[in-house]
Amino acid sequence: MTGDACERGSHLKDFAQTVSELAFDYLDAPPVVVGAKNWITPAHELEEFFFPQAETIVDAVHERIVPLAGHVPTTNQTELKQLENARKGV
């Protein structure tokens, strides 16, 4: 699930939690939410660093749902990086 809102406290996180709780037995992998950084929205020149980009979404699918043959990630979307960013408040 992808959105322009910050991941933390977003409706997508709530939706992913509900899907996990109600349809856990039917899922092949846990839902992954990719959203904007937990910052103040920057000037338009920096939007590509703030909002999720296409490569961020593909990397999240590759690293957290199913490995994509021949894909080399350009961003770190692992669970470990997600925990590190949460600890930093990003």
C-alpha positions in Angstrom: 0.0 0.0 0.0 1.4 3.3 -1.0 0.4 6.8 -0.1 1.7 10.4 0.1 0.9 10.7 3.8 3.5 9.9 6.5 3.5 6.2 7.4 3.3 6.9 11.1 -0.4 7.3 12.2 -1.7 7.0 8.6 -4.9 5.4 7.5 -2.9 3.0 5.4 -1.2 1.6 8.6 -4.7 1.2 10.1 -5.9 -0.5 7.0 -2.9 -2.8 6.9 -3.4 -3.8 10.5 -7.0 -4.6 9.9 -6.2 -6.7 6.9 -3.5 -8.5 8.9 -6.0 -9.2 11.8 -9.0 -10.3 9.7 -7.3 -12.0 6.7 -4.1 -13.3 8.2 -4.7 -16.9 7.1 -5.2 -15.8 3.5 -2.1 -13.6 3.1 1.0 -14.9 1.4 3.0 -12.1 3.0 2.3 -9.3 5.5 1.0 -6.0 4.1 3.7 -3.4 3.5 3.0 0.3 3.8 5.2 2.7 1.9 4.6 6.4 2.7 6.3 9.8 3.0 9.0 10.4 5.6 7.9 11.6 9.0 9.0 15.2 8.4 7.5 18.5 7.6 6.7 18.6 3.9 9.7 20.2 2.2 9.9 22.6 -0.7 9.1 21.1 -4.1 12.8 20.8 -5.0 13.1 18.1 -2.3 9.9 16.2 -2.9 11.7 13.2 -4.5 13.4 12.6 -1.1 10.2 13.0 0.9 7.5 11.2 -1.1 7.7 7.6 -2.1 9.1 7.1 -5.6 8.6 4.2 -8.0 11.9 2.6 -7.1 11.0 2.8 -3.4 7.9 0.8 -4.0 9.6 -1.9 -6.1 12.4 -2.2 -3.5 9.8 -2.6 -0.7 8.1 -5.4 -2.7 11.5 -7.0 -3.4 12.9 -6.9 0.1 9.7 -7.5 2.2 7.2 -9.4 0.1 8.7 -11.5 -2.7 12.2 -11.4 -4.2 12.0 -10.1 -7.8 14.3 -12.0 -10.2 17.2 -9.8 -11.4 16.2 -6.8 -9.3 18.9 -4.9 -7.6 17.5 -2.6 -4.8 18.6 1.1 -5.0 17.0 1.9 -1.6 17.0 0.1 1.8 13.4 -1.0 2.6 14.2 -3.8 4.9 12.5 -4.2 8.3 15.8 -3.4 10.1 16.0 -0.1 8.2 12.3 0.6 9.1 13.1 0.0 12.8 16.2 2.2 12.6 14.2 5.1 11.0 11.5 4.7 13.6 14.1 5.0 16.3 15.4 8.2 14.7 11.9 9.6 14.3 12.1 9.7 10.5 
